[in-house]
Amino acid sequence: MGPQVGAGGAVGGAAGGAVQRLRWSAAGRAWSYGCRAERTALRARTPGRTTVGLLTRDIALDLGTAATRIYNAHSGVTVNEPSAVAVNTTTGRILAIGAEAGRMCGRTPAHVKVIRPMRAGNIDDFEVAGRMLHHLLLLAGHRGPGRTQAVVCAPSDTTGVGRRAVLDACRVVGVGRVRLIPKPVAAALGAGLPVQEATGTLIVDVGAGTTEIAVLCLSGVVAARSVPVSGDALDEALQHHLRKRYQLDIGRHTAEQLKRGLAEAAGEGRTLPVRGRDAASGLPVTLALEIEEVRAALRDPLERIVSAVTAVLDRCPPELSHDILERGVTLTGDGSRLHGLDLLLQEATGTPVRIAQDPGTAAVRGAGRCVEEPSLRHLLEAAPAR
């Protein structure tokens, strides 16, 4: 079992036979591991770490609904973990954070709840989000209060309250200076788009909580829209369809597998197996779904995404529309991997559509460029005063 955070301010877990304890410092107002040996043990069991990552003071952070990603300057993406925390609701003790908590989803007893502290890119549970963020910063090489500076991706339509919550959460866990960057801008930078040029660029970031669409030009957002239709909405559409037609209950993980299986099944011309629980009898059931049935279940949320994209295009100045017609649309975010989404948008808009390389990490990599390249710092938003 991985690190565990106790309600009294301790994290327990086995690492090389030693028990790690995460303690709250009243003076520093932050969580920290109690001794050097324990911190060394944590670093030793974290894959993909480098010396540069351990020593860096500058990071980029993408607090997503489904995943939290951290980019260490000059080291790349060092943390890519589910935004999930498993909590014992009886004692209040945190049992697992990140990947381990994600694996528990849908498999826990009644007294254990897996919490996703982020919703639509905003903090939904401040305390749980703070503990999760501190744990992930440790994995990224965060080395004490005030020593880390961060560029954080923020939804383009987030409110002042939402911005304040993100800033406060970062400061509570010891991040010294925090700057924000609109997520569509960060995603465009990560996808290698020329956001600083006098050329129109259309970016569609399909996340787990929201889909953000933005037209960018000359380092600014010309037109933008955020809709609450994304990966989670697609999962819910599949769950609703199966329960309504077959009285079959499935979890979020099974719905994700169905979406991922679309491409493979389409290539082989076969059906998709789905396992769940019969809503009437409570017994396990296995069904074979046709590909077209799965696509039909996803049609409504996908059409809402397409409508939002065309609405943003309608608000573009004519010259920028011409640029987008030539350059096309770029998809980022984990939801952009859904088989057929690019072709659906291409048919609806009449423009070429491409999926960015490694679309899930495009936003945090773009924010990381702002950390590493001073010439891009003007894209950042000034953090409000405390």
C-alpha positions as CSV (number, residue, x, y, z in Angstrom):
1,M,0.0,0.0,0.0
2,G,1.2,3.5,-0.8
3,P,1.4,6.5,1.4
4,Q,-1.6,7.0,3.8
5,V,-2.5,10.2,5.5
6,G,-4.0,9.9,9.0
7,A,-6.6,12.4,10.3
8,G,-4.2,13.4,13.1
9,G,-1.6,14.6,10.5
10,A,0.4,11.5,9.7
11,V,0.9,9.6,6.5
12,G,1.9,5.9,6.8
13,G,3.2,3.6,4.2
14,A,5.9,1.0,3.6
15,A,9.0,2.0,1.7
16,G,12.0,-0.3,2.0
17,G,10.7,-1.5,5.3
18,A,10.5,1.9,6.9
19,V,7.3,3.6,7.9
20,Q,6.8,7.1,6.5
21,R,5.1,9.8,8.5
22,L,3.8,13.0,7.0
23,R,3.5,15.7,9.7
24,W,1.8,19.1,9.9
25,S,4.1,21.9,10.8
26,A,2.2,24.6,12.7
27,A,4.9,27.1,12.3
28,G,5.4,26.5,8.5
29,R,1.7,25.8,7.9
30,A,2.6,22.9,5.6
31,W,2.9,19.2,5.5
32,S,6.4,17.6,5.4
33,Y,8.1,14.3,5.9
34,G,9.8,14.0,9.2
35,C,13.3,13.0,8.4
36,R,15.8,12.8,5.5
37,A,15.7,9.0,5.4
38,E,12.0,9.0,4.8
39,R,12.2,11.6,2.1
40,T,15.0,9.6,0.4
41,A,12.8,6.5,0.6
42,L,10.0,8.3,-1.1
43,R,12.2,9.6,-3.9
44,A,13.7,6.1,-4.4
45,R,10.4,4.5,-5.1
46,T,9.2,7.2,-7.5
47,P,9.9,6.1,-11.1
48,G,11.3,8.4,-13.8
49,R,12.8,10.9,-11.4
50,T,16.0,12.8,-12.2
51,T,18.5,14.9,-10.3
52,V,17.4,18.0,-12.2
53,G,13.8,17.3,-11.2
54,L,14.8,17.1,-7.5
55,L,16.7,20.4,-7.5
56,T,14.4,22.5,-9.6
57,R,12.4,25.3,-8.0
58,D,10.0,26.0,-10.9
59,I,7.1,23.8,-11.9
60,A,4.0,23.9,-14.0
61,L,0.8,22.4,-12.6
62,D,-2.4,21.2,-14.3
63,L,-5.1,20.4,-11.7
64,G,-7.5,18.4,-13.8
65,T,-10.8,16.8,-12.9
66,A,-9.5,13.3,-13.7
67,A,-5.7,13.8,-13.5
68,T,-3.1,16.1,-11.9
69,R,0.1,16.7,-13.8
70,I,3.3,18.4,-12.7
71,Y,6.0,19.6,-15.0
72,N,9.5,20.2,-13.6
73,A,11.5,22.8,-15.4
74,H,14.1,21.2,-17.7
75,S,12.9,17.7,-16.7
76,G,9.5,17.4,-18.3
77,V,6.4,15.8,-16.9
78,T,7.4,14.1,-13.7
79,V,4.0,13.4,-12.2
80,N,0.8,12.2,-14.0
81,E,-1.6,10.8,-11.4
82,P,-5.4,10.5,-11.1
83,S,-7.0,13.3,-9.1
84,A,-8.4,10.9,-6.6
85,V,-8.2,10.4,-2.8
86,A,-9.5,7.4,-0.9
87,V,-11.0,8.4,2.5
88,N,-12.3,6.3,5.4
89,T,-15.5,8.1,6.1
90,T,-15.7,6.6,9.6
91,T,-12.4,7.9,10.9
92,G,-11.7,10.6,8.4
93,R,-8.3,9.0,7.6
94,I,-6.9,9.3,4.0
95,L,-6.0,5.8,2.8
96,A,-4.5,6.4,-0.6
97,I,-3.8,9.3,-3.0
98,G,-3.4,9.3,-6.8
99,A,-3.0,6.1,-8.8
100,E,-3.8,3.8,-5.9
101,A,-6.9,5.7,-5.0
102,G,-7.9,5.6,-8.7
103,R,-7.7,1.8,-8.7
104,M,-10.0,1.7,-5.7
105,C,-12.8,3.5,-7.5
106,G,-15.9,1.3,-7.6
107,R,-14.3,-1.4,-5.5
108,T,-14.5,0.1,-2.0
109,P,-16.5,-1.1,1.1
110,A,-19.3,1.2,2.4
111,H,-17.0,3.1,4.8
112,V,-14.4,4.0,2.2
113,K,-15.1,6.7,-0.4
114,V,-13.0,7.7,-3.3
115,I,-13.2,11.5,-3.7
116,R,-12.3,13.6,-6.7
117,P,-11.5,17.0,-5.2
118,M,-11.5,18.8,-8.5
119,R,-14.6,19.5,-10.6
120,A,-14.5,21.2,-14.0
121,G,-11.0,22.4,-13.3
122,N,-11.9,24.1,-10.0
123,I,-11.4,22.9,-6.5
124,D,-14.5,21.2,-5.1
125,D,-13.0,20.0,-1.7
126,F,-10.3,22.4,-0.5
127,E,-8.9,20.2,2.3
128,V,-8.7,17.0,0.3
129,A,-7.3,18.9,-2.7
130,G,-4.6,20.4,-0.5
131,R,-3.5,17.0,0.9
132,M,-3.5,15.5,-2.6
133,L,-1.5,18.4,-4.0
134,H,1.1,18.2,-1.2
135,H,1.6,14.5,-1.8
136,L,2.1,14.9,-5.5
137,L,4.4,17.8,-5.1
138,L,6.6,15.6,-2.9
139,L,6.7,13.1,-5.8
140,A,7.8,15.9,-8.1
141,G,10.6,17.0,-5.8
142,H,9.0,19.9,-4.0
143,R,11.5,20.6,-1.2
144,G,10.0,22.9,1.4
145,P,7.8,26.0,1.9
146,G,8.5,29.0,-0.2
147,R,11.1,27.4,-2.4
148,T,8.9,26.4,-5.4
149,Q,7.4,28.8,-8.0
150,A,4.5,27.5,-10.0
151,V,2.6,28.3,-13.2
152,V,-0.9,26.8,-12.9
153,C,-3.4,26.1,-15.7
154,A,-6.8,27.7,-15.0
155,P,-10.1,27.3,-16.9
156,S,-10.8,30.2,-19.1
157,D,-14.2,30.8,-17.5
158,T,-13.2,30.3,-13.9
159,T,-14.4,32.9,-11.4
160,G,-12.4,35.0,-9.0
161,V,-13.4,32.7,-6.2
162,G,-12.1,29.7,-8.2
163,R,-8.8,31.4,-8.9
164,R,-8.4,32.3,-5.2
165,A,-9.0,28.7,-4.2
166,V,-6.3,27.4,-6.5
167,L,-3.8,30.1,-5.3
168,D,-4.6,29.4,-1.7
169,A,-4.3,25.7,-2.1
170,C,-0.8,26.1,-3.7
171,R,0.3,28.5,-1.0
172,V,-0.9,26.3,1.9
173,V,1.3,23.4,0.6
174,G,4.4,25.7,0.4
175,V,4.5,27.0,-3.1
176,G,6.1,30.5,-2.9
177,R,4.9,32.3,-6.0
178,V,1.9,31.3,-8.1
179,R,1.0,32.5,-11.6
180,L,-2.0,31.5,-13.7
181,I,-2.3,30.8,-17.4
182,P,-5.6,30.2,-19.2
183,K,-5.8,26.5,-20.0
184,P,-6.6,26.9,-23.8
185,V,-3.4,29.1,-24.1
186,A,-1.3,26.5,-22.3
187,A,-2.7,23.7,-24.4
188,A,-2.0,25.6,-27.6
189,L,1.6,26.2,-26.5
190,G,2.0,22.5,-25.6
191,A,0.6,21.6,-29.1
192,G,3.2,23.8,-30.7
193,L,0.7,26.3,-32.1
194,P,1.9,29.9,-33.0
195,V,-0.2,31.7,-30.3
196,Q,2.0,34.9,-30.5
197,E,1.6,35.4,-34.2
198,A,-1.0,37.4,-36.1
199,T,-2.7,34.2,-37.2
200,G,-5.9,32.7,-35.9
201,T,-5.7,29.4,-34.1
202,L,-8.6,27.3,-32.9
203,I,-7.9,25.0,-29.9
204,V,-10.4,22.5,-28.5
205,D,-9.4,21.0,-25.2
206,V,-11.6,18.0,-24.2
207,G,-11.0,17.2,-20.6
208,A,-12.8,15.1,-18.0
209,G,-14.9,17.9,-16.6
210,T,-15.3,20.5,-19.3
211,T,-14.5,21.1,-23.0
212,E,-12.8,24.4,-23.6
213,I,-12.9,26.0,-27.1
214,A,-10.8,29.1,-27.9
215,V,-9.7,31.2,-30.8
216,L,-6.2,32.6,-30.1
217,C,-4.3,35.4,-31.9
218,L,-1.5,37.7,-30.9
219,S,-1.1,36.1,-27.4
220,G,-4.7,36.7,-26.6
221,V,-8.1,34.9,-26.5
222,V,-10.3,36.4,-29.3
223,A,-13.4,34.1,-28.6
224,A,-13.9,31.3,-26.2
225,R,-16.5,29.0,-24.7
226,S,-16.5,26.4,-22.0
227,V,-19.2,23.7,-21.9
228,P,-19.7,21.0,-19.2
229,V,-19.6,18.2,-21.7
230,S,-16.5,16.1,-21.7
231,G,-15.1,12.7,-20.7
232,D,-17.3,12.4,-17.7
233,A,-20.4,13.3,-19.7
234,L,-19.5,10.6,-22.2
235,D,-19.1,8.0,-19.5
236,E,-22.5,9.0,-18.0
237,A,-24.2,8.7,-21.4
238,L,-22.9,5.2,-21.8
239,Q,-24.0,4.3,-18.2
240,H,-27.5,5.8,-18.8
241,H,-27.9,3.9,-22.1
242,L,-27.0,0.5,-20.7
243,R,-29.2,0.9,-17.7
244,K,-32.2,2.1,-19.7
245,R,-32.0,-0.5,-22.5
246,Y,-30.5,-3.6,-20.8
247,Q,-31.0,-2.8,-17.0
248,L,-27.2,-3.1,-16.8
249,D,-25.2,-1.1,-14.2
250,I,-21.6,-0.4,-15.1
251,G,-18.9,1.8,-13.4
252,R,-16.9,4.7,-14.7
253,H,-13.9,2.4,-15.3
254,T,-15.9,0.1,-17.5
255,A,-17.3,3.1,-19.5
256,E,-13.8,4.3,-20.1
257,Q,-12.8,0.9,-21.4
258,L,-15.7,1.0,-23.8
259,K,-14.6,4.3,-25.2
260,R,-11.0,3.1,-25.6
261,G,-12.2,-0.1,-27.3
262,L,-14.0,1.8,-30.1
263,A,-10.9,2.2,-32.3
264,E,-9.7,-1.4,-31.9
265,A,-13.2,-2.8,-32.5
266,A,-13.7,-0.6,-35.5
267,G,-10.5,-1.8,-37.0
268,E,-11.3,-5.5,-36.5
269,G,-15.0,-5.2,-37.2
270,R,-16.1,-6.9,-34.0
271,T,-18.4,-6.2,-31.0
272,L,-17.4,-4.8,-27.7
273,P,-17.8,-6.9,-24.6
274,V,-19.2,-5.2,-21.5
275,R,-19.4,-6.6,-18.0
276,G,-21.7,-5.2,-15.3
277,R,-24.4,-6.0,-12.8
278,D,-28.0,-6.8,-13.6
279,A,-30.1,-4.0,-12.0
280,A,-33.0,-6.4,-11.2
281,S,-31.2,-9.5,-10.0
282,G,-27.9,-8.1,-8.8
283,L,-26.0,-10.8,-10.7
284,P,-23.0,-10.2,-12.9
285,V,-23.8,-10.1,-16.6
286,T,-21.7,-9.9,-19.8
287,L,-23.1,-8.3,-23.0
288,A,-21.7,-7.9,-26.5
289,L,-22.4,-4.4,-27.9
290,E,-22.3,-3.4,-31.5
291,I,-20.0,-0.5,-32.3
292,E,-22.8,1.6,-33.8
293,E,-24.8,1.2,-30.6
294,V,-22.0,2.6,-28.5
295,R,-21.6,5.5,-30.9
296,A,-25.3,6.2,-30.8
297,A,-25.1,6.3,-27.0
298,L,-22.4,9.0,-27.3
299,R,-24.1,11.0,-30.0
300,D,-25.9,13.5,-27.8
301,P,-22.9,14.8,-25.8
302,L,-20.7,14.8,-28.9
303,E,-23.2,16.9,-30.8
304,R,-23.1,19.4,-27.9
305,I,-19.4,19.7,-28.3
306,V,-19.7,20.2,-32.0
307,S,-22.4,22.9,-31.5
308,A,-20.1,24.7,-29.1
309,V,-17.2,24.7,-31.6
310,T,-19.4,26.0,-34.4
311,A,-20.7,28.7,-32.0
312,V,-17.2,29.9,-31.3
313,L,-16.4,29.9,-35.1
314,D,-19.5,32.1,-35.7
315,R,-18.1,34.7,-33.3
316,C,-14.7,34.9,-35.1
317,P,-13.7,37.9,-37.3
318,P,-13.7,37.0,-41.0
319,E,-9.9,37.2,-41.3
320,L,-9.4,34.8,-38.4
321,S,-12.0,32.4,-39.9
322,H,-9.9,32.3,-43.0
323,D,-6.8,31.5,-41.0
324,I,-8.6,28.7,-39.2
325,L,-9.9,27.3,-42.5
326,E,-6.3,27.0,-43.7
327,R,-4.7,25.8,-40.4
328,G,-7.6,23.7,-39.1
329,V,-8.6,22.8,-35.6
330,T,-6.3,21.2,-33.0
331,L,-7.6,18.8,-30.3
332,T,-6.0,18.4,-26.9
333,G,-7.0,16.8,-23.7
334,D,-7.5,13.1,-22.9
335,G,-11.0,13.2,-24.4
336,S,-9.6,14.0,-27.8
337,R,-8.5,10.4,-28.1
338,L,-12.1,9.2,-28.6
339,H,-12.2,7.4,-31.9
340,G,-14.0,9.4,-34.5
341,L,-14.2,12.7,-32.7
342,D,-11.8,14.4,-35.1
343,L,-13.7,13.2,-38.1
344,L,-17.0,14.4,-36.6
345,L,-15.6,17.9,-36.1
346,Q,-14.0,17.9,-39.5
347,E,-17.4,17.1,-41.1
348,A,-19.3,19.7,-39.1
349,T,-16.8,22.6,-39.5
350,G,-15.4,21.9,-43.0
351,T,-11.8,22.4,-41.6
352,P,-8.9,20.0,-41.1
353,V,-8.7,18.6,-37.6
354,R,-5.6,17.2,-36.0
355,I,-5.0,15.6,-32.6
356,A,-1.9,17.0,-30.8
357,Q,0.9,14.8,-29.9
358,D,0.4,13.4,-26.4
359,P,-2.8,15.5,-26.0
360,G,-3.4,14.7,-22.3
361,T,-0.2,16.5,-21.2
362,A,-0.4,19.4,-23.8
363,A,-1.6,21.9,-21.2
364,V,1.0,21.2,-18.6
365,R,3.7,21.1,-21.2
366,G,2.6,24.5,-22.5
367,A,2.6,25.9,-19.0
368,G,6.1,24.3,-18.6
369,R,7.3,26.3,-21.6
370,C,6.3,29.5,-19.8
371,V,8.4,28.4,-16.8
372,E,11.4,27.7,-19.0
373,E,11.2,30.5,-21.6
374,P,11.1,34.1,-20.3
375,S,9.8,35.3,-23.6
376,L,6.5,33.6,-22.9
377,R,6.0,35.1,-19.4
378,H,3.7,37.8,-20.8
379,L,1.1,35.1,-21.4
380,L,0.7,34.6,-17.6
381,E,-2.0,36.3,-15.5
382,A,-0.9,38.2,-12.5
383,A,-1.9,36.5,-9.2
384,P,-4.2,38.7,-7.1
385,A,-2.9,40.1,-3.9
386,R,-3.3,38.0,-0.8
